[in-house]
Amino acid sequence: MSVPAPGPRPGDPRPEQDRPVAALRAEVDAAVAALDALDVRPVSEHPAAFERVHAALGRALSAGSERE
């Protein structure tokens, strides 16, 4: 007996700007993209860049329950 595959999950019906997860994803993307420029930044600025990524990821993970 085969089990049918579930269909696609319905999307969030709210406009994109009102979706907390979408806003958090954009924040994470921006923080991670900033790491690309670390090779031309002073080493003293590296910890702050990593802290921004860590904070953005923490906010995104803690908001994960809003996706349900």
N, C-alpha and C positions, 0 to 999 in steps of 0.2 A: 504494500500500500504506500503510495507516495503522498507526501504532505505538500499542499500548495504553498508556493512562496508568497510571503506577504507583499502587498502592493506598496507603492511609495508612501512615505509618511506625509501627511498633509502639511503644508507650509504654514507659517505664521501669517494670519490674515491682516495683521496690522501693517501700516506703511513702514517702509524700511527704517526711516528715521525714528520711529516709535518702538523699534525692536531692541530691547536691551542687549541681546546676544549679538546682533549685527553691529551695534556700536562698539561693544567690547572686542569683537573680532577685528574691527578697523583699528582700534587702539593697539591690540597685540601686533597686527601687521605693521603698523607704523613704528612701534618700538623695535621689532625684529629688523625691519628695514634699516633702521638707524645703525644697527651693528655693522652693516656693510661699509660704513665710513670710518670704522674704528682704526683701520690701518693708517689713516692720515691724521688722526687725532692724538693728542698727547696721552701717554699711558695714565696720567693722573685723572683723565676723564673717563677711562674705561669702567671703573667700578660703578659710577653713576649710570652709565648706559645699561649695564647689566642689571642694576637695581630697578630701572624703569621697565625692563622686560619682565623681570621677576614679579614686580607689582602688577603689571598688566595681565600676566598669566594668572596670578592669584585671584584677581577680580573676575576674570573670565571663568575660572574653575568654580569659584564660589557662586556664580550666577548660573551655573549649568543646570540647576534644578528648574530654572524658569523655562527651559525648553520643553518640558513635559506638558 
